[in-house]
Amino acid sequence: MGRGKIEIKRIENTTSRQVTFCKRRNGLLKKAYELSVLCEAEIALIVFSARGRLYEYASN
């Protein structure tokens, strides 16, 4: 049994939004790494937070 669909909308609670961003950012970086390993692809990923902080991943 799969998960139910949720409505995609902005999270109003600042703390909750920051926690969600951190978790999803880490998941996205992990997926980029896995894609680069499994497919031998060169991957570059750039993410800016709401505060303007840079998070990046490069497979090389």
VEXMI-26869 format. One record per atom (N, C-alpha, C): residue number from 0; atom name; x, y, z. Coordinates in nm, 4 decimals. Layout:
fitor i=NUM | at=CA | c1=X | c2=Y | c3=Z .
...
***
This chain:
fitor i=0 | at=N | c1=0.0843 | c2=-0.1172 | c3=0.0000 .
fitor i=0 | at=CA | c1=0.0000 | c2=0.0000 | c3=0.0000 .
fitor i=0 | at=C | c1=0.0891 | c2=0.1238 | c3=0.0000 .
fitor i=1 | at=N | c1=0.0640 | c2=0.2155 | c3=-0.0904 .
fitor i=1 | at=CA | c1=0.1453 | c2=0.3360 | c3=-0.1026 .
fitor i=1 | at=C | c1=0.0991 | c2=0.4473 | c3=-0.0112 .
fitor i=2 | at=N | c1=0.1739 | c2=0.5521 | c3=-0.0133 .
fitor i=2 | at=CA | c1=0.1389 | c2=0.6691 | c3=0.0663 .
fitor i=2 | at=C | c1=0.0314 | c2=0.7501 | c3=-0.0051 .
fitor i=3 | at=N | c1=-0.0461 | c2=0.8229 | c3=0.0727 .
fitor i=3 | at=CA | c1=-0.1476 | c2=0.9088 | c3=0.0142 .
fitor i=3 | at=C | c1=-0.0856 | c2=1.0349 | c3=-0.0435 .
fitor i=4 | at=N | c1=-0.1538 | c2=1.0962 | c3=-0.1366 .
fitor i=4 | at=CA | c1=-0.1048 | c2=1.2198 | c3=-0.1966 .
fitor i=4 | at=C | c1=-0.1253 | c2=1.3353 | c3=-0.0998 .
fitor i=5 | at=N | c1=-0.0285 | c2=1.4268 | c3=-0.1005 .
fitor i=5 | at=CA | c1=-0.0423 | c2=1.5469 | c3=-0.0192 .
fitor i=5 | at=C | c1=-0.0434 | c2=1.6680 | c3=-0.1110 .
fitor i=6 | at=N | c1=-0.1071 | c2=1.7711 | c3=-0.0669 .
fitor i=6 | at=CA | c1=-0.1121 | c2=1.8941 | c3=-0.1445 .
fitor i=6 | at=C | c1=0.0221 | c2=1.9657 | c3=-0.1313 .
fitor i=7 | at=N | c1=0.0788 | c2=2.0063 | c3=-0.2438 .
fitor i=7 | at=CA | c1=0.2049 | c2=2.0785 | c3=-0.2430 .
fitor i=7 | at=C | c1=0.1747 | c2=2.2270 | c3=-0.2235 .
fitor i=8 | at=N | c1=0.2166 | c2=2.2783 | c3=-0.1082 .
fitor i=8 | at=CA | c1=0.1973 | c2=2.4199 | c3=-0.0788 .
fitor i=8 | at=C | c1=0.3066 | c2=2.4641 | c3=0.0170 .
fitor i=9 | at=N | c1=0.3237 | c2=2.5929 | c3=0.0309 .
fitor i=9 | at=CA | c1=0.4268 | c2=2.6499 | c3=0.1172 .
fitor i=9 | at=C | c1=0.3976 | c2=2.6159 | c3=0.2625 .
fitor i=10 | at=N | c1=0.5011 | c2=2.5776 | c3=0.3365 .
fitor i=10 | at=CA | c1=0.4876 | c2=2.5500 | c3=0.4791 .
fitor i=10 | at=C | c1=0.4978 | c2=2.6832 | c3=0.5523 .
fitor i=11 | at=N | c1=0.3935 | c2=2.7197 | c3=0.6235 .
fitor i=11 | at=CA | c1=0.3881 | c2=2.8507 | c3=0.6884 .
fitor i=11 | at=C | c1=0.4764 | c2=2.8591 | c3=0.8128 .
fitor i=12 | at=N | c1=0.4879 | c2=2.7503 | c3=0.8882 .
fitor i=12 | at=CA | c1=0.5697 | c2=2.7487 | c3=1.0090 .
fitor i=12 | at=C | c1=0.7178 | c2=2.7507 | c3=0.9699 .
fitor i=13 | at=N | c1=0.7901 | c2=2.8550 | c3=1.0131 .
fitor i=13 | at=CA | c1=0.9297 | c2=2.8737 | c3=0.9732 .
fitor i=13 | at=C | c1=1.0189 | c2=2.7583 | c3=1.0180 .
fitor i=14 | at=N | c1=1.0033 | c2=2.7140 | c3=1.1403 .
fitor i=14 | at=CA | c1=1.0859 | c2=2.6048 | c3=1.1921 .
fitor i=14 | at=C | c1=1.0593 | c2=2.4760 | c3=1.1158 .
fitor i=15 | at=N | c1=0.9343 | c2=2.4452 | c3=1.0948 .
fitor i=15 | at=CA | c1=0.8969 | c2=2.3250 | c3=1.0208 .
fitor i=15 | at=C | c1=0.9480 | c2=2.3311 | c3=0.8768 .
fitor i=16 | at=N | c1=0.9405 | c2=2.4488 | c3=0.8166 .
fitor i=16 | at=CA | c1=0.9881 | c2=2.4670 | c3=0.6789 .
fitor i=16 | at=C | c1=1.1387 | c2=2.4426 | c3=0.6712 .
fitor i=17 | at=N | c1=1.2145 | c2=2.4923 | c3=0.7702 .
fitor i=17 | at=CA | c1=1.3596 | c2=2.4748 | c3=0.7718 .
fitor i=17 | at=C | c1=1.3975 | c2=2.3280 | c3=0.7910 .
fitor i=18 | at=N | c1=1.3270 | c2=2.2585 | c3=0.8779 .
fitor i=18 | at=CA | c1=1.3529 | c2=2.1163 | c3=0.9007 .
fitor i=18 | at=C | c1=1.3242 | c2=2.0370 | c3=0.7736 .
fitor i=19 | at=N | c1=1.2136 | c2=2.0672 | c3=0.7085 .
fitor i=19 | at=CA | c1=1.1774 | c2=1.9989 | c3=0.5843 .
fitor i=19 | at=C | c1=1.2812 | c2=2.0250 | c3=0.4759 .
fitor i=20 | at=N | c1=1.3274 | c2=2.1498 | c3=0.4651 .
fitor i=20 | at=CA | c1=1.4296 | c2=2.1836 | c3=0.3663 .
fitor i=20 | at=C | c1=1.5561 | c2=2.1023 | c3=0.3902 .
fitor i=21 | at=N | c1=1.5987 | c2=2.0944 | c3=0.5152 .
fitor i=21 | at=CA | c1=1.7213 | c2=2.0221 | c3=0.5495 .
fitor i=21 | at=C | c1=1.7095 | c2=1.8741 | c3=0.5131 .
fitor i=22 | at=N | c1=1.5976 | c2=1.8126 | c3=0.5479 .
fitor i=22 | at=CA | c1=1.5773 | c2=1.6707 | c3=0.5180 .
fitor i=22 | at=C | c1=1.5711 | c2=1.6461 | c3=0.3679 .
fitor i=23 | at=N | c1=1.4970 | c2=1.7285 | c3=0.2972 .
fitor i=23 | at=CA | c1=1.4827 | c2=1.7092 | c3=0.1524 .
fitor i=23 | at=C | c1=1.6122 | c2=1.7409 | c3=0.0789 .
fitor i=24 | at=N | c1=1.6876 | c2=1.8394 | c3=0.1274 .
fitor i=24 | at=CA | c1=1.8170 | c2=1.8724 | c3=0.0674 .
fitor i=24 | at=C | c1=1.9107 | c2=1.7533 | c3=0.0788 .
fitor i=25 | at=N | c1=1.9184 | c2=1.6939 | c3=0.1962 .
fitor i=25 | at=CA | c1=2.0050 | c2=1.5772 | c3=0.2150 .
fitor i=25 | at=C | c1=1.9618 | c2=1.4610 | c3=0.1265 .
fitor i=26 | at=N | c1=1.8313 | c2=1.4404 | c3=0.1134 .
fitor i=26 | at=CA | c1=1.7808 | c2=1.3351 | c3=0.0259 .
fitor i=26 | at=C | c1=1.8146 | c2=1.3606 | c3=-0.1200 .
fitor i=27 | at=N | c1=1.8048 | c2=1.4860 | c3=-0.1610 .
fitor i=27 | at=CA | c1=1.8359 | c2=1.5230 | c3=-0.2990 .
fitor i=27 | at=C | c1=1.9846 | c2=1.5031 | c3=-0.3286 .
fitor i=28 | at=N | c1=2.0711 | c2=1.5419 | c3=-0.2353 .
fitor i=28 | at=CA | c1=2.2149 | c2=1.5218 | c3=-0.2534 .
fitor i=28 | at=C | c1=2.2484 | c2=1.3728 | c3=-0.2610 .
fitor i=29 | at=N | c1=2.1814 | c2=1.2917 | c3=-0.1804 .
fitor i=29 | at=CA | c1=2.2033 | c2=1.1471 | c3=-0.1832 .
fitor i=29 | at=C | c1=2.1601 | c2=1.0883 | c3=-0.3170 .
fitor i=30 | at=N | c1=2.0456 | c2=1.1329 | c3=-0.3678 .
fitor i=30 | at=CA | c1=1.9974 | c2=1.0836 | c3=-0.4976 .
fitor i=30 | at=C | c1=2.0935 | c2=1.1224 | c3=-0.6097 .
fitor i=31 | at=N | c1=2.1487 | c2=1.2432 | c3=-0.6041 .
fitor i=31 | at=CA | c1=2.2452 | c2=1.2866 | c3=-0.7051 .
fitor i=31 | at=C | c1=2.3690 | c2=1.1973 | c3=-0.7015 .
fitor i=32 | at=N | c1=2.4162 | c2=1.1656 | c3=-0.5809 .
fitor i=32 | at=CA | c1=2.5314 | c2=1.0762 | c3=-0.5661 .
fitor i=32 | at=C | c1=2.4998 | c2=0.9383 | c3=-0.6232 .
fitor i=33 | at=N | c1=2.3843 | c2=0.8836 | c3=-0.5878 .
fitor i=33 | at=CA | c1=2.3462 | c2=0.7506 | c3=-0.6351 .
fitor i=33 | at=C | c1=2.3357 | c2=0.7468 | c3=-0.7869 .
fitor i=34 | at=N | c1=2.2789 | c2=0.8505 | c3=-0.8460 .
fitor i=34 | at=CA | c1=2.2668 | c2=0.8573 | c3=-0.9917 .
fitor i=34 | at=C | c1=2.4045 | c2=0.8590 | c3=-1.0573 .
fitor i=35 | at=N | c1=2.4973 | c2=0.9340 | c3=-0.9997 .
fitor i=35 | at=CA | c1=2.6318 | c2=0.9409 | c3=-1.0570 .
fitor i=35 | at=C | c1=2.7028 | c2=0.8059 | c3=-1.0489 .
fitor i=36 | at=N | c1=2.6807 | c2=0.7314 | c3=-0.9409 .
fitor i=36 | at=CA | c1=2.7455 | c2=0.6005 | c3=-0.9252 .
fitor i=36 | at=C | c1=2.6804 | c2=0.4967 | c3=-1.0156 .
fitor i=37 | at=N | c1=2.5485 | c2=0.4883 | c3=-1.0128 .
fitor i=37 | at=CA | c1=2.4775 | c2=0.3847 | c3=-1.0877 .
fitor i=37 | at=C | c1=2.4894 | c2=0.4018 | c3=-1.2385 .
fitor i=38 | at=N | c1=2.4864 | c2=0.5258 | c3=-1.2854 .
fitor i=38 | at=CA | c1=2.4842 | c2=0.5515 | c3=-1.4295 .
fitor i=38 | at=C | c1=2.6171 | c2=0.6033 | c3=-1.4829 .
fitor i=39 | at=N | c1=2.7171 | c2=0.6127 | c3=-1.3962 .
fitor i=39 | at=CA | c1=2.8462 | c2=0.6690 | c3=-1.4340 .
fitor i=39 | at=C | c1=2.8275 | c2=0.8020 | c3=-1.5060 .
fitor i=40 | at=N | c1=2.7389 | c2=0.8832 | c3=-1.4516 .
fitor i=40 | at=CA | c1=2.7093 | c2=1.0135 | c3=-1.5104 .
fitor i=40 | at=C | c1=2.7784 | c2=1.1226 | c3=-1.4300 .
fitor i=41 | at=N | c1=2.8110 | c2=1.2317 | c3=-1.4971 .
fitor i=41 | at=CA | c1=2.8652 | c2=1.3480 | c3=-1.4276 .
fitor i=41 | at=C | c1=2.7474 | c2=1.4344 | c3=-1.3844 .
fitor i=42 | at=N | c1=2.7352 | c2=1.4545 | c3=-1.2558 .
fitor i=42 | at=CA | c1=2.6211 | c2=1.5246 | c3=-1.1986 .
fitor i=42 | at=C | c1=2.6688 | c2=1.6507 | c3=-1.1285 .
fitor i=43 | at=N | c1=2.5976 | c2=1.7595 | c3=-1.1498 .
fitor i=43 | at=CA | c1=2.6209 | c2=1.8835 | c3=-1.0751 .
fitor i=43 | at=C | c1=2.4859 | c2=1.9306 | c3=-1.0232 .
fitor i=44 | at=N | c1=2.4834 | c2=1.9683 | c3=-0.8966 .
fitor i=44 | at=CA | c1=2.3599 | c2=2.0111 | c3=-0.8322 .
fitor i=44 | at=C | c1=2.3894 | c2=2.1351 | c3=-0.7493 .
fitor i=45 | at=N | c1=2.3101 | c2=2.2393 | c3=-0.7670 .
fitor i=45 | at=CA | c1=2.3256 | c2=2.3635 | c3=-0.6915 .
fitor i=45 | at=C | c1=2.1922 | c2=2.3967 | c3=-0.6271 .
fitor i=46 | at=N | c1=2.1940 | c2=2.4204 | c3=-0.4957 .
fitor i=46 | at=CA | c1=2.0729 | c2=2.4541 | c3=-0.4212 .
fitor i=46 | at=C | c1=2.1020 | c2=2.5770 | c3=-0.3363 .
fitor i=47 | at=N | c1=2.0129 | c2=2.6752 | c3=-0.3419 .
fitor i=47 | at=CA | c1=2.0218 | c2=2.7924 | c3=-0.2554 .
fitor i=47 | at=C | c1=1.9075 | c2=2.7872 | c3=-0.1553 .
fitor i=48 | at=N | c1=1.9392 | c2=2.8096 | c3=-0.0286 .
fitor i=48 | at=CA | c1=1.8358 | c2=2.8132 | c3=0.0745 .
fitor i=48 | at=C | c1=1.7640 | c2=2.9476 | c3=0.0693 .
fitor i=49 | at=N | c1=1.6595 | c2=2.9610 | c3=0.1493 .
fitor i=49 | at=CA | c1=1.5848 | c2=3.0866 | c3=0.1561 .
fitor i=49 | at=C | c1=1.6730 | c2=3.2000 | c3=0.2077 .
fitor i=50 | at=N | c1=1.7719 | c2=3.1658 | c3=0.2876 .
fitor i=50 | at=CA | c1=1.8648 | c2=3.2661 | c3=0.3413 .
fitor i=50 | at=C | c1=1.9798 | c2=3.2954 | c3=0.2459 .
fitor i=51 | at=N | c1=1.9821 | c2=3.2287 | c3=0.1321 .
fitor i=51 | at=CA | c1=2.0852 | c2=3.2530 | c3=0.0323 .
fitor i=51 | at=C | c1=2.2093 | c2=3.1670 | c3=0.0481 .
fitor i=52 | at=N | c1=2.2052 | c2=3.0686 | c3=0.1359 .
fitor i=52 | at=CA | c1=2.3200 | c2=2.9809 | c3=0.1546 .
fitor i=52 | at=C | c1=2.3273 | c2=2.8807 | c3=0.0396 .
fitor i=53 | at=N | c1=2.4483 | c2=2.8559 | c3=-0.0065 .
fitor i=53 | at=CA | c1=2.4722 | c2=2.7676 | c3=-0.1199 .
fitor i=53 | at=C | c1=2.5032 | c2=2.6259 | c3=-0.0723 .
fitor i=54 | at=N | c1=2.4379 | c2=2.5282 | c3=-0.1347 .
fitor i=54 | at=CA | c1=2.4681 | c2=2.3868 | c3=-0.1144 .
fitor i=54 | at=C | c1=2.4920 | c2=2.3289 | c3=-0.2529 .
fitor i=55 | at=N | c1=2.6025 | c2=2.2567 | c3=-0.2684 .
fitor i=55 | at=CA | c1=2.6346 | c2=2.2063 | c3=-0.4013 .
fitor i=55 | at=C | c1=2.6873 | c2=2.0642 | c3=-0.3944 .
fitor i=56 | at=N | c1=2.6722 | c2=1.9934 | c3=-0.5060 .
fitor i=56 | at=CA | c1=2.7272 | c2=1.8598 | c3=-0.5222 .
fitor i=56 | at=C | c1=2.7802 | c2=1.8491 | c3=-0.6642 .
fitor i=57 | at=N | c1=2.8986 | c2=1.7924 | c3=-0.6762 .
fitor i=57 | at=CA | c1=2.9559 | c2=1.7632 | c3=-0.8072 .
fitor i=57 | at=C | c1=3.0167 | c2=1.6240 | c3=-0.8004 .
fitor i=58 | at=N | c1=2.9892 | c2=1.5423 | c3=-0.8995 .
fitor i=58 | at=CA | c1=3.0369 | c2=1.4045 | c3=-0.8968 .
fitor i=58 | at=C | c1=3.1868 | c2=1.3953 | c3=-0.9219 .
fitor i=59 | at=N | c1=3.2451 | c2=1.4960 | c3=-0.9799 .
fitor i=59 | at=CA | c1=3.3912 | c2=1.4963 | c3=-1.0023 .
fitor i=59 | at=C | c1=3.4563 | c2=1.5930 | c3=-0.9089 .
***
